[in-house]
Amino acid sequence: MIAKYLSEVNVSNRHNIVILHCPVTLMETASAKLREEGLDIIDCGVCLSEKCKTSNTHKYLSIELQEYLQEVIGSKAKTIIEGKPKVIGLKNLGILLEPSLELDALAILEKLSQNIALLILWENQILHPVRLHWGVNEEQYNLDFTNITLTKVYAYEV
């Protein structure tokens, strides 16, 4: 199953971002199947909120969180298919858009995807194949990949 999602990931791509559009009711099933095939999946909300609890400084929290996320992703990314970039699964990305954290979510994902393929499990809406959003106000909470070529957008199939 995972090979299908990673077929177009390539070391020569500028960015390697694969969106796996997955209904919330199938998120755990999809995550479990991907884990069975060797893919680590990071729940960004849990990961970064735990880091926030242990942080001693609020002044540089956004920098600290960005560095921490890069470190975690770098350490957990794995080679799934020989000759392809290392891969990591990401879900629950909403915390990246939390205004109080002052993170540049798109820049973080862009930078990470230059060296590691990001398989994003997305349970919310997708407008066009490049704009991910949640909630009724798509302008407020979204990830707009207009200037990035996404490797592929898939609908999750059981």
C-alpha positions as CSV (number, residue, x, y, z in Angstrom):
1,M,0.0,0.0,0.0
2,I,2.7,2.5,1.0
3,A,4.6,2.1,-2.3
4,K,1.5,3.4,-4.2
5,Y,1.6,6.6,-2.2
6,L,5.4,7.1,-2.6
7,S,5.7,6.2,-6.2
8,E,6.4,9.8,-7.4
9,V,8.6,10.7,-4.5
10,N,12.1,11.3,-5.8
11,V,15.4,12.6,-4.5
12,S,15.6,15.1,-7.4
13,N,12.3,16.7,-6.5
14,R,12.6,20.1,-5.0
15,H,9.9,19.2,-2.4
16,N,8.4,15.8,-1.6
17,I,5.0,16.2,-0.1
18,V,2.3,13.6,-0.5
19,I,-1.2,14.3,0.8
20,L,-3.3,11.3,1.9
21,H,-6.8,12.6,2.2
22,C,-8.3,10.4,4.8
23,P,-11.8,10.7,6.5
24,V,-11.5,11.1,10.2
25,T,-13.4,7.8,10.7
26,L,-10.5,6.0,8.9
27,M,-7.6,7.9,10.3
28,E,-6.6,5.3,12.9
29,T,-7.0,2.5,10.4
30,A,-4.9,4.3,7.9
31,S,-2.2,5.1,10.5
32,A,-2.1,1.6,11.7
33,K,-1.7,0.2,8.2
34,L,1.1,2.6,7.4
35,R,2.9,1.8,10.7
36,E,2.6,-1.9,9.8
37,E,4.6,-1.1,6.7
38,G,7.3,0.6,8.7
39,L,6.3,4.2,8.4
40,D,6.5,6.3,11.6
41,I,3.6,8.8,12.0
42,I,4.1,11.9,14.1
43,D,1.0,13.5,15.6
44,C,2.2,17.1,15.4
45,G,-0.5,18.4,17.9
46,V,0.6,16.0,20.6
47,C,4.3,16.3,19.8
48,L,4.4,20.1,19.9
49,S,2.0,20.6,22.8
50,E,4.2,18.3,25.0
51,K,7.2,20.3,24.0
52,C,5.3,23.5,25.0
53,K,4.7,22.1,28.5
54,T,8.4,21.6,29.0
55,S,9.6,24.8,27.5
56,N,11.2,27.3,30.0
57,T,11.0,30.3,27.7
58,H,8.1,31.9,25.8
59,K,10.3,34.5,24.1
60,Y,11.8,32.0,21.7
61,L,9.1,29.4,21.8
62,S,8.4,29.5,18.0
63,I,12.1,28.9,17.2
64,E,12.3,26.2,19.8
65,L,9.3,24.4,18.5
66,Q,10.4,24.6,14.9
67,E,13.8,23.2,15.8
68,Y,12.2,20.5,17.9
69,L,9.9,19.4,15.1
70,Q,12.8,19.3,12.6
71,E,14.8,17.2,15.1
72,V,11.9,14.7,15.7
73,I,11.1,14.4,12.0
74,G,14.8,13.9,11.1
75,S,15.3,11.2,13.8
76,K,12.1,9.3,12.9
77,A,12.2,9.4,9.1
78,K,13.0,6.1,7.5
79,T,14.0,4.7,4.2
80,I,10.9,2.7,3.1
81,I,11.8,2.3,-0.5
82,E,15.5,1.9,-1.5
83,G,16.6,4.8,-3.7
84,K,13.9,7.1,-2.5
85,P,14.2,9.8,0.1
86,K,13.5,9.0,3.8
87,V,9.8,9.3,4.7
88,I,7.8,10.4,7.7
89,G,4.0,10.5,8.2
90,L,2.5,13.6,9.7
91,K,-1.0,14.1,11.1
92,N,-2.9,16.6,13.2
93,L,-1.1,19.7,11.7
94,G,-3.5,22.2,13.2
95,I,-1.1,23.3,15.9
96,L,1.3,24.6,13.3
97,L,-1.3,27.3,12.5
98,E,-2.0,28.3,16.2
99,P,-1.6,32.1,16.1
100,S,0.0,32.3,19.6
101,L,2.9,30.0,18.6
102,E,3.8,32.3,15.6
103,L,5.0,29.4,13.5
104,D,5.2,29.7,9.7
105,A,3.7,26.3,9.0
106,L,4.1,26.4,5.2
107,A,7.8,27.4,5.5
108,I,8.4,24.6,8.0
109,L,6.9,22.0,5.8
110,E,8.6,23.4,2.7
111,K,12.0,23.2,4.3
112,L,11.5,19.7,5.7
113,S,10.2,18.3,2.4
114,Q,13.5,19.2,0.6
115,N,15.3,16.4,2.4
116,I,12.6,14.1,3.7
117,A,9.4,13.0,2.0
118,L,6.3,14.1,4.0
119,L,3.3,11.9,3.8
120,I,0.6,14.1,5.3
121,L,-2.5,12.4,6.6
122,W,-5.3,15.0,6.1
123,E,-8.8,14.5,7.4
124,N,-10.3,17.9,6.6
125,Q,-11.1,19.7,3.4
126,I,-9.0,20.1,0.3
127,L,-9.8,23.0,-2.1
128,H,-8.3,22.4,-5.5
129,P,-5.4,20.0,-5.1
130,V,-3.2,22.5,-3.3
131,R,-5.1,24.1,-0.5
132,L,-5.8,22.2,2.7
133,H,-8.1,23.8,5.2
134,W,-10.4,23.1,8.1
135,G,-13.4,24.8,9.5
136,V,-15.8,27.0,7.7
137,N,-13.4,29.9,7.4
138,E,-10.9,28.6,4.9
139,E,-9.0,31.9,4.8
140,Q,-8.1,31.7,8.5
141,Y,-6.9,28.1,8.9
142,N,-5.3,26.7,5.8
143,L,-2.1,25.4,4.2
144,D,-1.8,26.8,0.7
145,F,0.7,24.8,-1.4
146,T,0.1,26.9,-4.5
147,N,3.8,27.6,-4.9
148,I,4.9,24.1,-4.2
149,T,4.4,21.2,-6.5
150,L,2.8,18.5,-4.4
151,T,3.9,15.0,-5.3
152,K,0.4,13.7,-5.2
153,V,-3.0,13.9,-3.5
154,Y,-4.7,10.6,-2.8
155,A,-8.0,9.6,-1.3
156,Y,-7.3,6.9,1.3
157,E,-8.6,3.5,0.3
158,V,-9.1,0.7,2.8
